[in-house]
Amino acid sequence: MDGPLIIDRRAKGGTLRLRREVFDALAAKRGADTVTAQSALTGVPRRTLYNLFSGTEPSLTTASKLAAALGVHTGDLFEQDGGAA
């Protein structure tokens, strides 16, 4: 897995996007194969997950919650528009 991702909102460039296939695979390994189960696992509301799935940039808190719940670095779950973060 990649190292930690430092989220710097002042940085110029693309926005962060959830790596959906990575998120889904890691969540499924923990028995969370629906959005409702993913929400319960991560502590992130379903609406927020749906927003992330449709391309909304995460807050630092949300990115951290997802990574912590799945036991990975934020850089493993998110990428910059057009490539890896």
C-alpha positions as CSV (number, residue, x, y, z in Angstrom):
1,M,0.0,0.0,0.0
2,D,1.0,3.6,-0.5
3,G,2.3,5.8,2.3
4,P,0.2,8.5,4.0
5,L,-1.5,11.1,2.0
6,I,-1.3,14.7,3.3
7,I,-4.4,16.6,2.3
8,D,-3.4,20.2,1.7
9,R,-6.4,22.3,0.7
10,R,-4.1,25.1,-0.4
11,A,-2.4,23.0,-3.0
12,K,-3.2,23.8,-6.6
13,G,-4.3,21.1,-8.9
14,G,-7.0,18.4,-9.0
15,T,-9.5,17.3,-6.4
16,L,-9.3,14.1,-4.4
17,R,-11.5,11.2,-5.6
18,L,-12.3,8.0,-3.7
19,R,-10.8,4.9,-5.3
20,R,-14.2,3.1,-5.2
21,E,-12.9,-0.3,-6.2
22,V,-10.3,-0.2,-3.4
23,F,-12.9,1.0,-0.9
24,D,-15.4,-1.6,-1.8
25,A,-12.9,-4.4,-1.7
26,L,-11.5,-3.4,1.7
27,A,-15.0,-3.0,3.1
28,A,-16.2,-6.3,1.7
29,K,-13.2,-8.1,3.4
30,R,-14.8,-6.7,6.7
31,G,-18.2,-8.0,5.7
32,A,-19.6,-4.6,4.5
33,D,-20.9,-5.2,1.1
34,T,-23.8,-2.7,1.1
35,V,-23.7,1.0,1.5
36,T,-25.6,0.6,4.8
37,A,-23.0,-1.8,6.1
38,Q,-20.2,0.4,4.9
39,S,-21.7,3.3,6.7
40,A,-22.0,1.3,9.9
41,L,-18.4,0.1,9.5
42,T,-16.8,3.5,8.9
43,G,-19.1,5.8,10.9
44,V,-19.6,7.9,7.7
45,P,-23.3,8.6,6.8
46,R,-24.7,6.8,3.8
47,R,-25.4,10.2,2.1
48,T,-21.8,11.2,2.5
49,L,-20.7,7.8,1.0
50,Y,-23.0,8.3,-2.0
51,N,-21.6,11.8,-2.5
52,L,-18.1,10.4,-2.5
53,F,-19.1,7.7,-5.0
54,S,-20.3,10.4,-7.3
55,G,-17.1,12.3,-7.1
56,T,-17.5,14.8,-4.2
57,E,-14.2,15.6,-2.6
58,P,-13.9,14.3,1.0
59,S,-13.3,16.5,4.1
60,L,-10.2,15.7,6.0
61,T,-12.4,14.1,8.8
62,T,-14.2,11.9,6.3
63,A,-11.0,10.7,4.6
64,S,-9.4,10.0,8.0
65,K,-12.5,8.0,9.2
66,L,-12.6,5.9,6.1
67,A,-8.9,5.1,6.2
68,A,-8.9,4.3,9.9
69,A,-11.9,2.0,9.7
70,L,-10.3,0.1,6.9
71,G,-6.8,0.0,8.4
72,V,-5.1,1.8,5.5
73,H,-3.6,5.3,4.8
74,T,-5.7,7.9,3.1
75,G,-3.4,7.7,0.1
76,D,-4.6,4.1,-0.4
77,L,-8.2,5.2,-0.7
78,F,-8.0,8.5,-2.6
79,E,-6.4,9.8,-5.8
80,Q,-6.0,13.2,-7.4
81,D,-8.0,13.8,-10.5
82,G,-6.1,12.1,-13.3
83,G,-3.9,9.9,-11.2
84,A,-2.7,8.6,-7.9
85,A,-2.4,11.0,-5.0
